[in-house]
Amino acid sequence: MSFHPSSAWFLLFLPLAALAWWNWFRPARRSAIRFSSIARCDGIAPSIWNRLRPLVPTLRMLALALVIIAIARPVKSNESTKTFVEGVAIEMVLDRSGSMRAHDFKVGGKDVERLTALKVVAEDFVSGGDGLRGRKNDLLGVVTFAAFADAVVPLTLDHDVVIDSLRQLRTAEQNEDGTAIGDALALGVEKLKDAADRANADGEMRIRSKVLLLLTDGENNAGEIEPTDAAQLALACGVKIYAIGMGTKGLAPFPMETPFGTQFVQQPVNIDEELLTKLSTDTGGQYFRATDTDSLVKIYETIDQLEKSNVEEQKLVRYRDFAVEPFTLAGFSVPPFLALALILLCVELFLSHTRLRVLP
């Protein structure tokens, strides 16, 4: 138990209660009746009511002290912190077409296919690492595409699910190969809009911005929706597109199965950078070109800085005011201080006007 800072100074008046009690008992001139002798009274023992005479001023003093304590507001405070999050909803739209098997990226000093490098960097982007701070306060989702677009993970704060899905990504088989950029963008925009509407309606978090992170290494050659039409849909829904063209410039080694095993054949890298630039700039985003793993990491770092979530903490302090609320003392429920003071005053008034009445 403590006292409210704004009224604790009332405790300075507590000595007044003790002063009032002392004033009642201090010697004073009193009225008297003349008797020739009081010798016969010396042998009379004082009654129980005589002995209880100090009870009246004591009750009065205690009541006054309790009133002063009540005015000083004895309280018990419970402090809690409420966090308000303005997060970013990020849909990662990732190309898994056959061209993502090109081995023009390195991870740990070893040549790896583009999709492997993408998974490593994307995982760091989600959970933090290698200069990336992580996106713990953001809704993240995954859409993959080759000839068809698939919503792999709905936008969620459960980032372990996102990481698991990234680790399980594989390049498309030959019968589903292709690059449906427009369909993937439209699907990503739809998921972003729905998730943002739900989050804002629930009130659990506020969506600060909606971002579609498109990563591809080719040209749109499949699907039903034109990428530019999907970009207009994104603009109408307030979604920014950050596009990354992934692949070295010139020729890149592609694996080919031969009777002699896997061999690498140099093939040209064709990325429609003009289209990707238009998709980004039309929606307020940016286009980046990643030619190796280091540049891919730096691109993710840039996006990390451009799209930040905002976290605010508000401290809430709730007070239980024991002046008007009961409290527990030594395992027993005790009435509020004002109620105790009223009870003592009632007892004092009753006694002072009945058996403990003092004649003038």
C-alpha positions as CSV (number, residue, x, y, z in Angstrom):
1,M,0.0,0.0,0.0
2,S,1.2,3.5,-0.8
3,F,-0.3,7.0,-1.0
4,H,-1.2,8.9,-4.2
5,P,1.6,11.4,-4.9
6,S,-0.9,14.3,-5.4
7,S,-2.4,13.9,-1.9
8,A,0.2,12.2,0.3
9,W,1.1,15.6,1.9
10,F,-2.2,15.4,3.9
11,L,-0.4,12.9,6.2
12,L,1.3,15.9,7.7
13,F,-1.9,16.6,9.6
14,L,-1.8,13.3,11.5
15,P,-0.1,14.9,14.5
16,L,-3.4,17.0,14.9
17,A,-5.2,13.8,15.9
18,A,-2.6,13.1,18.6
19,L,-2.8,16.8,19.7
20,A,-6.6,16.6,20.1
21,W,-6.2,13.4,22.1
22,W,-3.6,15.1,24.4
23,N,-5.8,18.1,24.8
24,W,-8.7,16.0,26.2
25,F,-6.5,14.6,28.9
26,R,-4.4,17.6,29.9
27,P,-5.1,19.0,33.4
28,A,-7.7,21.8,33.3
29,R,-9.9,23.7,35.7
30,R,-13.2,22.0,36.1
31,S,-16.5,22.8,37.8
32,A,-16.8,21.4,41.4
33,I,-19.4,21.0,44.1
34,R,-18.4,21.7,47.7
35,F,-18.6,18.9,50.2
36,S,-17.6,19.0,53.9
37,S,-15.7,15.7,53.5
38,I,-15.0,13.1,50.8
39,A,-13.4,10.6,53.1
40,R,-16.3,8.2,52.7
41,C,-15.7,8.2,48.9
42,D,-12.1,7.1,49.1
43,G,-13.0,3.5,49.6
44,I,-15.4,3.3,46.6
45,A,-13.8,1.5,43.7
46,P,-14.2,3.1,40.3
47,S,-16.8,1.4,38.1
48,I,-16.0,-0.2,34.7
49,W,-17.6,2.8,33.0
50,N,-15.3,5.1,34.9
51,R,-12.3,3.1,33.6
52,L,-13.6,3.4,30.1
53,R,-13.8,7.2,30.1
54,P,-10.6,7.5,28.0
55,L,-12.2,5.4,25.3
56,V,-14.3,8.4,24.0
57,P,-11.4,10.7,23.1
58,T,-9.4,7.7,21.8
59,L,-12.2,6.8,19.4
60,R,-12.5,10.4,18.4
61,M,-8.7,10.6,17.7
62,L,-8.7,7.3,15.7
63,A,-11.6,8.5,13.6
64,L,-9.9,11.8,12.9
65,A,-6.6,9.9,12.0
66,L,-8.5,7.6,9.6
67,V,-10.2,10.6,7.9
68,I,-6.8,12.2,7.4
69,I,-5.4,8.9,6.0
70,A,-8.4,8.6,3.7
71,I,-7.9,12.1,2.4
72,A,-4.2,11.2,1.7
73,R,-5.6,8.5,-0.6
74,P,-4.1,5.1,0.3
75,V,-3.8,3.2,-2.9
76,K,-2.4,0.1,-4.5
77,S,-1.2,0.7,-8.0
78,N,-1.0,-1.9,-10.8
79,E,1.1,-0.8,-13.7
80,S,0.7,-2.4,-17.1
81,T,2.3,-1.6,-20.5
82,K,0.2,-1.7,-23.6
83,T,2.0,-1.9,-26.9
84,F,0.6,-0.3,-30.0
85,V,2.1,-1.6,-33.2
86,E,1.9,0.0,-36.6
87,G,3.3,-2.8,-38.7
88,V,3.9,-3.3,-42.4
89,A,2.1,-6.0,-44.3
90,I,4.7,-7.6,-46.7
91,E,3.8,-10.1,-49.3
92,M,6.9,-11.8,-50.7
93,V,6.2,-12.8,-54.3
94,L,9.0,-15.2,-55.3
95,D,9.8,-16.7,-58.7
96,R,10.5,-20.4,-58.6
97,S,10.6,-21.0,-62.4
98,G,13.2,-23.2,-63.9
99,S,15.6,-20.4,-64.6
100,M,16.0,-20.0,-60.8
101,R,18.3,-23.1,-61.1
102,A,21.1,-21.0,-62.6
103,H,24.3,-21.2,-60.5
104,D,25.4,-17.5,-60.5
105,F,25.2,-16.8,-56.8
106,K,27.4,-17.9,-53.9
107,V,26.5,-18.8,-50.3
108,G,29.4,-19.5,-47.9
109,G,31.9,-19.4,-50.7
110,K,30.1,-22.1,-52.7
111,D,28.3,-21.7,-56.0
112,V,24.5,-22.2,-55.5
113,E,21.4,-21.8,-57.5
114,R,19.5,-18.5,-57.4
115,L,16.6,-20.0,-55.4
116,T,19.0,-21.2,-52.7
117,A,20.6,-17.8,-52.3
118,L,17.1,-16.2,-52.3
119,K,15.9,-18.5,-49.5
120,V,19.0,-17.8,-47.3
121,V,18.6,-14.0,-47.7
122,A,14.8,-14.0,-47.3
123,E,15.1,-16.0,-44.1
124,D,17.5,-13.4,-42.7
125,F,15.0,-10.7,-43.8
126,V,12.3,-12.4,-41.8
127,S,14.1,-13.3,-38.6
128,G,17.1,-11.0,-38.6
129,G,20.8,-11.7,-39.4
130,D,23.6,-10.7,-41.8
131,G,22.9,-7.0,-41.2
132,L,19.1,-7.4,-41.4
133,R,17.0,-6.5,-38.3
134,G,14.1,-8.9,-38.9
135,R,10.4,-8.1,-39.3
136,K,9.0,-9.3,-35.9
137,N,6.2,-6.7,-35.8
138,D,5.1,-7.2,-39.4
139,L,2.6,-9.4,-41.2
140,L,4.4,-11.6,-43.7
141,G,3.1,-13.8,-46.4
142,V,4.5,-15.8,-49.3
143,V,3.3,-16.2,-52.9
144,T,5.3,-18.3,-55.3
145,F,4.9,-18.5,-59.1
146,A,6.1,-20.2,-62.2
147,A,3.5,-20.8,-64.8
148,F,0.9,-20.5,-62.1
149,A,0.8,-18.4,-58.9
150,D,0.2,-20.0,-55.5
151,A,-0.5,-18.5,-52.1
152,V,1.9,-20.6,-50.0
153,V,1.6,-18.8,-46.6
154,P,-1.2,-16.3,-45.7
155,L,-0.1,-13.1,-44.2
156,T,0.7,-13.9,-40.6
157,L,2.7,-12.8,-37.5
158,D,3.8,-16.5,-37.0
159,H,7.1,-16.1,-38.8
160,D,8.2,-19.6,-38.0
161,V,5.6,-20.8,-40.5
162,V,7.0,-18.3,-43.1
163,I,10.6,-19.6,-42.6
164,D,9.5,-23.2,-42.9
165,S,7.8,-22.5,-46.2
166,L,10.9,-20.7,-47.5
167,R,13.1,-23.6,-46.7
168,Q,10.8,-26.0,-48.5
169,L,10.7,-24.0,-51.8
170,R,11.8,-25.9,-54.9
171,T,12.1,-24.8,-58.5
172,A,9.2,-25.8,-60.8
173,E,9.1,-29.0,-62.8
174,Q,9.2,-28.7,-66.5
175,N,5.5,-29.3,-67.0
176,E,4.7,-26.2,-64.8
177,D,7.5,-24.0,-65.9
178,G,6.9,-20.4,-66.9
179,T,6.9,-16.9,-65.4
180,A,3.4,-15.6,-64.6
181,I,4.4,-12.2,-63.1
182,G,1.0,-10.6,-63.6
183,D,-1.0,-13.4,-62.0
184,A,1.4,-13.5,-59.0
185,L,1.1,-9.7,-58.5
186,A,-2.7,-9.8,-58.6
187,L,-2.8,-12.6,-56.1
188,G,-0.4,-10.9,-53.8
189,V,-2.3,-7.6,-53.9
190,E,-5.6,-9.5,-53.1
191,K,-4.0,-11.2,-50.1
192,L,-2.5,-7.9,-48.8
193,K,-5.8,-6.1,-49.1
194,D,-7.8,-8.8,-47.3
195,A,-5.2,-9.2,-44.5
196,A,-4.9,-5.5,-43.9
197,D,-8.7,-5.1,-43.7
198,R,-8.9,-8.0,-41.1
199,A,-6.1,-6.6,-39.0
200,N,-7.5,-3.1,-38.8
201,A,-11.0,-4.5,-38.1
202,D,-9.7,-6.7,-35.2
203,G,-7.8,-3.7,-33.7
204,E,-4.9,-5.9,-32.7
205,M,-2.5,-4.0,-34.9
206,R,-2.6,-1.1,-37.3
207,I,-1.2,-1.7,-40.8
208,R,1.1,1.2,-41.6
209,S,1.7,0.3,-45.2
210,K,1.2,-2.6,-47.6
211,V,4.2,-3.8,-49.6
212,L,4.6,-6.4,-52.3
213,L,8.2,-7.6,-52.6
214,L,8.5,-9.1,-56.1
215,L,11.6,-11.2,-57.0
216,T,12.1,-12.6,-60.4
217,D,14.8,-13.5,-62.9
218,G,12.9,-13.5,-66.1
219,E,10.2,-12.1,-68.3
220,N,6.4,-12.4,-68.1
221,N,5.5,-15.3,-70.4
222,A,2.5,-17.0,-68.7
223,G,-0.7,-16.3,-66.9
224,E,-3.9,-14.4,-67.7
225,I,-3.3,-11.0,-66.1
226,E,-0.9,-8.4,-67.6
227,P,1.7,-7.2,-65.0
228,T,0.8,-3.5,-65.8
229,D,-2.9,-4.3,-65.0
230,A,-1.8,-5.9,-61.8
231,A,0.2,-2.8,-60.9
232,Q,-2.8,-0.6,-61.4
233,L,-4.7,-2.9,-59.1
234,A,-1.9,-2.5,-56.5
235,L,-2.0,1.3,-56.9
236,A,-5.7,1.4,-56.3
237,C,-5.3,-0.8,-53.1
238,G,-2.4,1.3,-51.8
239,V,0.2,-1.4,-52.3
240,K,3.8,-0.5,-53.1
241,I,5.8,-2.8,-55.3
242,Y,9.5,-3.3,-54.7
243,A,10.8,-5.4,-57.6
244,I,14.2,-7.2,-57.6
245,G,15.7,-8.5,-60.8
246,M,17.8,-11.5,-59.8
247,G,20.7,-12.7,-62.0
248,T,24.1,-11.9,-63.2
249,K,24.6,-9.8,-66.3
250,G,25.5,-11.5,-69.5
251,L,25.7,-15.3,-69.3
252,A,24.9,-17.6,-66.4
253,P,25.7,-21.3,-65.8
254,F,22.5,-23.5,-66.0
255,P,22.6,-27.2,-65.0
256,M,21.7,-29.7,-67.7
257,E,21.4,-33.4,-67.3
258,T,23.4,-35.4,-69.8
259,P,24.3,-39.1,-70.2
260,F,27.6,-38.1,-68.5
261,G,25.9,-36.5,-65.5
262,T,25.0,-32.9,-64.7
263,Q,26.9,-30.3,-66.8
264,F,26.6,-26.5,-66.7
265,V,25.9,-24.6,-69.9
266,Q,26.2,-20.9,-70.2
267,Q,23.0,-19.2,-71.2
268,P,22.0,-15.5,-71.5
269,V,20.2,-13.8,-68.6
270,N,17.0,-12.2,-69.8
271,I,15.3,-9.9,-67.2
272,D,12.6,-7.4,-68.3
273,E,14.1,-4.6,-66.3
274,E,12.0,-2.0,-68.1
275,L,8.8,-3.7,-67.0
276,L,10.0,-4.2,-63.4
277,T,11.0,-0.6,-63.2
278,K,7.6,0.6,-64.4
279,L,5.7,-1.7,-62.0
280,S,7.7,-0.3,-59.1
281,T,7.7,3.4,-60.0
282,D,4.0,3.4,-60.8
283,T,3.1,2.2,-57.3
284,G,5.6,4.3,-55.3
285,G,8.2,1.5,-54.9
286,Q,11.6,1.0,-56.3
287,Y,13.4,-1.5,-58.7
288,F,16.7,-3.1,-57.8
289,R,19.0,-5.5,-59.6
290,A,20.8,-8.2,-57.7
291,T,23.7,-9.7,-59.6
292,D,25.2,-11.6,-56.6
293,T,24.4,-12.6,-53.0
294,D,26.0,-9.5,-51.5
295,S,24.0,-7.1,-53.7
296,L,20.8,-9.1,-52.8
297,V,21.5,-8.6,-49.1
298,K,22.1,-4.9,-49.6
299,I,18.8,-4.6,-51.5
300,Y,16.9,-6.3,-48.6
301,E,18.7,-3.9,-46.2
302,T,17.5,-0.9,-48.2
303,I,14.0,-2.2,-48.2
304,D,14.3,-2.8,-44.5
305,Q,15.1,0.8,-43.9
306,L,12.5,2.2,-46.3
307,E,9.6,0.2,-44.8
308,K,9.9,0.4,-41.0
309,S,7.2,-0.7,-38.5
310,N,6.4,1.7,-35.6
311,V,6.0,0.4,-32.0
312,E,4.7,2.6,-29.3
313,E,4.4,1.7,-25.6
314,Q,1.8,3.3,-23.3
315,K,2.0,2.7,-19.6
316,L,-1.3,2.4,-17.8
317,V,-1.5,2.7,-14.0
318,R,-4.6,1.5,-12.2
319,Y,-5.2,2.5,-8.6
320,R,-7.3,0.8,-6.0
321,D,-8.4,3.6,-3.6
322,F,-8.6,2.1,-0.1
323,A,-10.3,5.2,1.1
324,V,-13.5,3.9,-0.5
325,E,-12.6,0.3,-1.3
326,P,-12.1,-2.6,1.2
327,F,-8.7,-4.2,1.4
328,T,-7.1,-7.3,2.9
329,L,-5.0,-7.1,6.0
330,A,-3.4,-10.2,7.5
331,G,-5.8,-12.4,5.5
332,F,-8.9,-10.5,6.7
333,S,-11.1,-8.2,4.7
334,V,-11.1,-4.7,6.1
335,P,-13.7,-2.0,5.4
336,P,-12.5,1.2,3.6
337,F,-10.8,3.9,5.7
338,L,-13.8,6.2,5.5
339,A,-16.2,3.5,6.6
340,L,-13.9,2.7,9.5
341,A,-13.8,6.4,10.5
342,L,-17.6,6.6,10.3
343,I,-18.0,3.4,12.5
344,L,-15.7,4.8,15.2
345,L,-17.5,8.2,15.2
346,C,-20.9,6.5,15.6
347,V,-19.5,4.4,18.5
348,E,-18.0,7.5,20.0
349,L,-21.2,9.5,19.7
350,F,-23.3,6.7,21.2
351,L,-21.0,6.3,24.2
352,S,-20.5,10.0,24.8
353,H,-24.3,10.5,25.0
354,T,-25.1,7.5,27.1
355,R,-23.0,5.7,29.7
356,L,-19.8,7.8,29.2
357,R,-21.6,11.1,29.1
358,V,-19.6,13.9,30.8
359,L,-21.6,16.5,32.7
360,P,-20.5,20.1,32.4
